[in-house]
Amino acid sequence: MVGASLASALSGQGLRIAVVEARPFSAPDHASFDDRSVALSWGSHRILDSLGLWQALDLAGVCPIETIHVSDRGHIGSARLRAEDEGVEALGYVVENRVLGSVLAQRFAEMDDVTLFSPATPRAVDIGPNRARLRLQHGEETLDIDAALLVAADGGDSLLRQWQGIETFQRDYGQTAIIANVATAQAHHNVAYERFTDTGPLAMLPLSAPVGTGLEGQGRCSLVWTAQNSEVETIMGWDEATFTQRLQARFGHRLGDITHVGLRSAYPLRMMQVREAVRERLVVIGNAAHMLHPVAGQGFNLGLRDVASLAQLVVDGHRIGHDIGDMALLSGYRQGRRNDTLRTLFFTDSLVRAFSNDFKPLALLRNLGLLALDTVPALKHQLARQAMGLAGTQTRLARGLPL
């Protein structure tokens, strides 16, 4: 999704763009209760709106997050962030991956300057002084693509990053995210819940309810249950009734009874950051450059800010005749992204460390912190701006301006 967003941003700027995607770039048209979702911050909404994608997303169905409710299980501390306090219509939005994929696929059909190779598999990469060459297996054909700039947006286990020997800093949290969609007896009223427990955070994000599931009128939420690795096999092995009962005990009854749990998936969690985001004719962005704990829903949003920054730099450089793969130009991207990336990594990592244990002195401190957050407007505003992707210097796309 990050690479496709970058192609969308760069289209119409006098460049020729190739996008290589391993899986067919399509999505089923029918809605499913089990559709996977992504949380978009208010800042990401502005970037996507600047790219001309938001109207289609909005029509296809996004669920606004108007309130974020943060609590600590077994303790009194809690806090609420509200969109109205920040002067915005929503702190963020939750959108199904299917919807985002279909909107991006439609954009590809409209872009004459973008060639999509899908399904295709990279076989080799050679970066020289004047060009980057990518060898692809595309169906039965083997193709070589030459470009001034190669962008690696191929995920946390990036082949391109590994082939270039780019080192990473990693931290294994010893936790796994269990993902599922759930239905609740009460409507969510566009509230996102972040509940911290002794084994890690548990999030319930509001979703729109797809027609035809038989669950209309109930709440539908995207669940992210963080569990210790040692617990995952047991939790994944529970039947639906047991899983529902245990989930209810951990989350509580803020949304009434949990009435249905969909398909479950499990994803091991780690923090990762590349030591080099740029090299001559190469930029690494999105999950290929940094992976975050999902505690604050910042991963894809950080990737979209990579897109907005790189697109601005490439377009500005191309407009005045600079070589867009030259290190002198790309070093500006590295400098421009450094503060935001480190701040977001520190923000998410600190939340995990502070709230994933039940050490009593720390529990007391964090609950005092939550109470302070709920009563000190300046502190709440600062946290809200970080969560909305509005902290620090904003790119043109993030300010709602064209490139």
C-alpha positions as CSV (number, residue, x, y, z in Angstrom):
1,M,0.0,0.0,0.0
2,V,2.9,2.3,0.7
3,G,4.5,1.7,-2.8
4,A,1.2,2.2,-4.5
5,S,0.6,5.4,-2.6
6,L,4.0,6.7,-3.7
7,A,3.2,5.9,-7.4
8,S,0.0,7.7,-7.0
9,A,1.7,10.8,-5.6
10,L,4.4,10.9,-8.3
11,S,2.0,10.3,-11.2
12,G,1.5,13.4,-13.4
13,Q,4.8,14.9,-12.6
14,G,6.7,14.1,-15.8
15,L,8.2,10.9,-14.6
16,R,7.9,7.3,-15.8
17,I,7.2,4.9,-13.0
18,A,7.2,1.1,-12.6
19,V,5.5,-0.6,-9.7
20,V,6.4,-4.3,-9.0
21,E,4.0,-6.2,-6.9
22,A,4.3,-9.8,-5.9
23,R,0.6,-10.6,-5.7
24,P,-2.2,-9.7,-8.1
25,F,-3.1,-6.1,-7.5
26,S,-6.8,-6.6,-7.0
27,A,-9.3,-7.1,-4.2
28,P,-12.7,-8.9,-4.0
29,D,-15.6,-6.6,-4.4
30,H,-17.7,-8.1,-1.7
31,A,-17.5,-7.1,1.9
32,S,-16.7,-9.6,4.5
33,F,-17.1,-9.6,8.3
34,D,-13.4,-10.7,8.5
35,D,-11.9,-8.0,6.2
36,R,-8.6,-6.8,7.7
37,S,-8.3,-3.1,8.5
38,V,-5.8,-0.3,8.9
39,A,-6.0,2.8,11.1
40,L,-5.5,6.1,9.3
41,S,-4.5,9.1,11.3
42,W,-5.9,12.6,10.6
43,G,-2.6,13.5,9.0
44,S,-2.8,10.4,6.7
45,H,-6.4,11.5,5.8
46,R,-5.0,14.8,4.6
47,I,-2.2,13.1,2.6
48,L,-4.7,10.8,0.9
49,D,-7.1,13.7,0.3
50,S,-4.2,15.7,-1.3
51,L,-3.6,12.7,-3.6
52,G,-7.2,12.7,-4.7
53,L,-8.0,9.3,-3.1
54,W,-10.0,10.3,-0.1
55,Q,-13.4,10.9,-1.7
56,A,-13.4,7.4,-3.2
57,L,-12.3,5.9,0.2
58,D,-15.1,7.8,2.0
59,L,-17.7,6.6,-0.5
60,A,-16.5,3.0,-0.2
61,G,-16.7,3.2,3.6
62,V,-14.4,4.4,6.3
63,C,-15.3,4.6,10.0
64,P,-14.2,7.8,11.9
65,I,-12.5,7.6,15.2
66,E,-14.1,10.5,17.2
67,T,-12.8,9.5,20.7
68,I,-9.9,7.4,21.9
69,H,-10.4,5.8,25.3
70,V,-7.3,4.7,27.1
71,S,-7.4,2.6,30.3
72,D,-5.2,0.4,32.4
73,R,-6.8,-3.0,33.3
74,G,-7.1,-3.4,37.1
75,H,-6.2,0.2,37.8
76,I,-8.1,3.5,38.0
77,G,-6.1,5.5,35.4
78,S,-7.9,6.4,32.2
79,A,-7.9,9.2,29.6
80,R,-10.0,10.3,26.7
81,L,-8.8,12.1,23.5
82,R,-11.7,13.8,21.6
83,A,-11.7,15.1,18.1
84,E,-13.8,18.1,19.1
85,D,-11.1,19.1,21.5
86,E,-8.6,19.2,18.6
87,G,-10.9,21.0,16.2
88,V,-11.1,18.2,13.7
89,E,-13.9,16.0,12.6
90,A,-12.1,12.8,13.5
91,L,-8.8,11.8,15.2
92,G,-8.4,9.2,12.5
93,Y,-10.3,6.6,10.5
94,V,-10.4,2.8,10.2
95,V,-10.7,1.4,6.7
96,E,-10.7,-2.1,5.4
97,N,-7.6,-3.1,3.4
98,R,-10.0,-4.4,0.7
99,V,-11.4,-0.9,0.3
100,L,-8.0,0.8,0.3
101,G,-6.7,-1.8,-2.2
102,S,-9.6,-1.4,-4.5
103,V,-9.3,2.5,-4.5
104,L,-5.5,2.2,-5.3
105,A,-6.2,-0.4,-8.0
106,Q,-8.7,2.0,-9.6
107,R,-6.1,4.8,-9.5
108,F,-3.6,2.5,-11.3
109,A,-6.1,2.1,-14.1
110,E,-6.2,5.9,-14.5
111,M,-2.4,6.5,-14.5
112,D,-0.8,6.4,-18.0
113,D,2.7,7.1,-16.7
114,V,2.7,4.1,-14.3
115,T,3.4,0.6,-15.5
116,L,2.3,-2.2,-13.1
117,F,4.2,-5.5,-13.1
118,S,2.0,-7.9,-11.1
119,P,2.4,-10.6,-10.1
120,A,6.1,-10.3,-10.5
121,T,9.1,-11.4,-8.4
122,P,12.5,-9.5,-8.1
123,R,15.4,-11.8,-9.0
124,A,18.4,-9.5,-8.7
125,V,19.3,-5.8,-8.3
126,D,22.4,-4.0,-9.6
127,I,23.0,-0.4,-8.6
128,G,25.5,1.5,-10.7
129,P,26.7,5.1,-10.8
130,N,24.1,6.1,-13.4
131,R,21.2,3.8,-13.0
132,A,19.6,1.1,-10.8
133,R,18.7,-2.1,-12.6
134,L,16.1,-4.5,-11.3
135,R,15.7,-8.0,-12.8
136,L,12.2,-9.4,-12.6
137,Q,10.4,-12.7,-13.2
138,H,7.1,-11.5,-14.7
139,G,5.1,-14.6,-15.7
140,E,7.3,-16.6,-18.0
141,E,9.4,-13.5,-18.9
142,T,12.6,-12.3,-17.3
143,L,12.8,-8.5,-17.6
144,D,15.4,-5.9,-16.7
145,I,14.1,-2.4,-15.6
146,D,16.5,0.5,-15.5
147,A,15.6,3.5,-13.4
148,A,17.2,6.6,-12.0
149,L,15.8,5.7,-8.5
150,L,14.8,2.4,-6.9
151,V,12.4,2.6,-3.9
152,A,12.2,-0.5,-1.7
153,A,8.7,-0.6,-0.2
154,D,8.6,-4.4,0.0
155,G,7.8,-4.9,3.7
156,G,9.6,-5.9,6.9
157,D,11.5,-8.8,5.3
158,S,12.5,-6.6,2.4
159,L,14.5,-8.6,-0.2
160,L,15.9,-5.4,-1.7
161,R,17.2,-4.3,1.7
162,Q,18.7,-7.6,2.3
163,W,20.4,-7.9,-1.1
164,Q,22.0,-4.5,-0.6
165,G,23.3,-5.6,2.8
166,I,21.6,-2.7,4.7
167,E,21.7,-3.4,8.4
168,T,18.8,-3.0,10.8
169,F,18.4,-2.4,14.5
170,Q,15.7,-4.8,15.9
171,R,14.0,-5.5,19.2
172,D,11.9,-8.6,19.7
173,Y,9.1,-7.8,22.1
174,G,8.3,-11.4,22.9
175,Q,4.7,-10.6,22.0
176,T,2.3,-11.6,19.2
177,A,-0.7,-9.6,17.9
178,I,-3.8,-11.7,17.6
179,I,-6.1,-10.0,15.1
180,A,-9.8,-10.6,14.6
181,N,-13.0,-8.7,13.9
182,V,-15.6,-8.9,16.6
183,A,-19.3,-8.0,17.0
184,T,-20.7,-6.4,20.2
185,A,-24.2,-6.0,21.5
186,Q,-23.8,-2.2,21.8
187,A,-22.8,0.2,19.1
188,H,-19.2,1.6,19.4
189,H,-20.3,5.2,18.6
190,N,-16.9,5.8,16.8
191,V,-14.9,5.2,20.0
192,A,-11.5,3.4,19.8
193,Y,-10.5,1.6,22.9
194,E,-6.9,1.1,24.0
195,R,-6.8,-1.1,27.1
196,F,-3.4,-1.9,28.7
197,T,-3.0,-5.3,30.4
198,D,-0.1,-7.1,32.1
199,T,0.6,-9.1,28.9
200,G,0.4,-6.1,26.5
201,P,-2.2,-3.7,25.0
202,L,-5.6,-4.7,23.7
203,A,-7.2,-2.5,21.2
204,M,-10.8,-2.4,19.8
205,L,-11.1,-0.1,16.8
206,P,-14.5,0.9,15.4
207,L,-15.6,-0.5,12.0
208,S,-18.5,-0.1,9.8
209,A,-20.8,-3.1,9.6
210,P,-21.0,-4.8,6.2
211,V,-24.5,-5.5,4.9
212,G,-25.4,-9.2,4.5
213,T,-23.5,-10.5,7.5
214,G,-26.6,-10.9,9.7
215,L,-25.0,-8.7,12.3
216,E,-26.5,-5.3,11.3
217,G,-27.4,-3.1,14.2
218,Q,-24.6,-4.5,16.4
219,G,-21.2,-3.0,16.9
220,R,-18.3,-4.2,14.7
221,C,-14.7,-3.7,15.8
222,S,-11.2,-4.7,14.8
223,L,-9.5,-6.4,17.7
224,V,-5.7,-6.4,18.3
225,W,-5.0,-8.5,21.3
226,T,-1.3,-8.5,22.3
227,A,-0.2,-11.7,24.0
228,Q,3.0,-13.1,25.3
229,N,4.5,-15.5,22.7
230,S,4.2,-18.4,25.3
231,E,0.4,-17.9,25.4
232,V,-0.3,-17.7,21.7
233,E,-0.7,-21.3,20.8
234,T,-3.2,-21.8,23.7
235,I,-5.2,-18.7,22.7
236,M,-5.3,-19.6,19.1
237,G,-6.5,-23.1,20.0
238,W,-9.5,-21.9,22.0
239,D,-12.9,-22.4,20.5
240,E,-15.0,-19.3,19.8
241,A,-16.9,-19.5,23.1
242,T,-13.7,-19.8,25.2
243,F,-12.0,-17.0,23.2
244,T,-15.0,-14.8,23.6
245,Q,-15.2,-15.4,27.4
246,R,-11.5,-14.7,27.9
247,L,-11.7,-11.6,25.7
248,Q,-14.7,-10.3,27.6
249,A,-12.9,-10.7,30.9
250,R,-9.9,-8.7,29.6
251,F,-11.8,-6.0,27.8
252,G,-14.8,-5.6,30.0
253,H,-18.4,-4.6,29.1
254,R,-17.9,-1.1,27.7
255,L,-19.6,-2.3,24.5
256,G,-21.9,-4.8,26.2
257,D,-21.5,-8.5,25.4
258,I,-19.2,-9.7,22.7
259,T,-21.6,-11.6,20.4
260,H,-19.3,-12.9,17.6
261,V,-15.6,-13.4,16.9
262,G,-14.4,-13.8,13.3
263,L,-11.3,-15.5,11.9
264,R,-8.2,-15.1,14.0
265,S,-4.6,-14.4,12.7
266,A,-1.4,-14.1,14.7
267,Y,1.6,-11.8,13.9
268,P,4.8,-11.8,15.9
269,L,5.8,-8.3,17.0
270,R,9.2,-6.6,16.8
271,M,10.6,-3.1,16.4
272,M,12.9,-2.6,13.5
273,Q,14.7,0.4,12.0
274,V,17.2,0.5,9.1
275,R,20.6,2.0,9.8
276,E,20.6,3.4,6.3
277,A,17.4,4.7,4.7
278,V,19.1,6.0,1.6
279,R,22.0,5.0,-0.6
280,E,23.0,6.1,-4.1
281,R,19.9,5.5,-6.3
282,L,18.1,3.6,-3.5
283,V,15.5,4.7,-0.8
284,V,13.9,2.3,1.7
285,I,10.5,3.3,2.9
286,G,7.5,2.0,4.8
287,N,7.8,-1.3,6.7
288,A,11.0,-2.1,4.8
289,A,12.5,0.8,6.7
290,H,10.8,0.6,10.1
291,M,8.4,-1.7,11.9
292,L,6.5,-0.6,14.9
293,H,4.4,-2.3,17.7
294,P,0.7,-1.7,16.8
295,V,0.0,-0.2,20.2
296,A,-0.7,3.3,18.7
297,G,-1.6,2.3,15.2
298,Q,1.3,4.3,13.7
299,G,2.9,1.9,11.2
300,F,1.1,2.6,7.9
301,N,0.8,6.2,8.9
302,L,4.5,6.6,9.3
303,G,4.9,5.0,5.9
304,L,2.5,7.4,4.3
305,R,4.6,10.3,5.8
306,D,7.6,8.7,4.1
307,V,5.7,8.8,0.8
308,A,4.7,12.5,1.3
309,S,8.3,13.5,2.1
310,L,10.0,11.5,-0.7
311,A,7.4,12.6,-3.3
312,Q,8.0,16.2,-2.5
313,L,11.8,15.9,-2.7
314,V,11.7,13.9,-6.0
315,V,9.2,16.3,-7.6
316,D,11.1,19.4,-6.6
317,G,14.4,17.9,-7.7
318,H,13.0,16.7,-11.1
319,R,11.4,20.1,-11.7
320,I,14.8,21.9,-11.6
321,G,16.6,19.2,-13.5
322,H,18.4,17.3,-10.7
323,D,19.2,13.6,-10.9
324,I,16.6,12.1,-8.6
325,G,18.8,9.2,-7.7
326,D,21.8,11.3,-6.7
327,M,22.9,11.0,-3.1
328,A,23.2,14.7,-2.7
329,L,19.5,15.0,-3.3
330,L,18.5,11.8,-1.4
331,S,20.3,12.9,1.7
332,G,17.6,15.6,2.1
333,Y,15.1,12.8,2.5
334,R,17.2,11.1,5.1
335,Q,17.5,14.3,7.1
336,G,13.9,15.2,6.7
337,R,12.5,11.9,7.9
338,R,14.9,11.4,10.8
339,N,13.1,13.3,13.6
340,D,9.6,12.0,12.8
341,T,10.8,8.4,12.5
342,L,12.7,8.5,15.8
343,R,10.0,10.3,17.6
344,T,7.4,7.8,16.5
345,L,9.6,4.8,17.3
346,F,10.3,6.2,20.8
347,F,6.6,7.0,21.3
348,T,5.4,3.5,20.5
349,D,8.3,1.7,22.2
350,S,7.8,3.7,25.4
351,L,4.1,2.8,25.6
352,V,4.9,-0.9,25.2
353,R,7.6,-0.8,27.9
354,A,5.5,1.2,30.3
355,F,2.3,-0.7,30.0
356,S,3.3,-4.3,29.3
357,N,4.0,-5.3,32.9
358,D,2.5,-5.2,36.3
359,F,5.4,-3.9,38.4
360,K,3.6,-2.0,41.1
361,P,5.7,1.2,41.3
362,L,5.5,1.5,37.6
363,A,1.8,0.8,37.6
364,L,1.3,3.6,40.0
365,L,3.3,6.1,37.9
366,R,1.6,5.2,34.7
367,N,-1.8,5.6,36.3
368,L,-0.9,9.0,37.7
369,G,0.3,9.8,34.1
370,L,-3.1,8.8,32.7
371,L,-4.9,10.9,35.2
372,A,-2.7,13.8,34.5
373,L,-3.2,13.3,30.7
374,D,-7.0,13.4,31.2
375,T,-6.8,16.7,33.3
376,V,-4.0,18.7,31.7
377,P,-5.2,20.1,28.3
378,A,-1.7,21.0,27.0
379,L,-0.4,17.4,27.7
380,K,-3.5,15.9,26.0
381,H,-3.1,18.2,23.0
382,Q,0.5,17.2,22.6
383,L,-0.3,13.5,22.7
384,A,-3.3,13.9,20.3
385,R,-1.1,15.7,17.8
386,Q,1.4,12.8,17.9
387,A,-1.4,10.3,17.4
388,M,-2.8,12.3,14.6
389,G,0.5,12.5,12.8
390,L,0.7,16.3,13.1
391,A,3.8,16.6,15.2
392,G,6.9,18.2,13.7
393,T,7.4,19.7,10.3
394,Q,4.6,19.0,7.8
395,T,5.1,18.2,4.1
396,R,2.9,19.9,1.4
397,L,0.7,16.8,1.0
398,A,0.2,16.6,4.8
399,R,-0.9,20.2,4.8
400,G,-3.4,19.5,2.1
401,L,-1.4,21.2,-0.6
402,P,-0.5,19.8,-4.0
403,L,3.1,18.8,-4.8
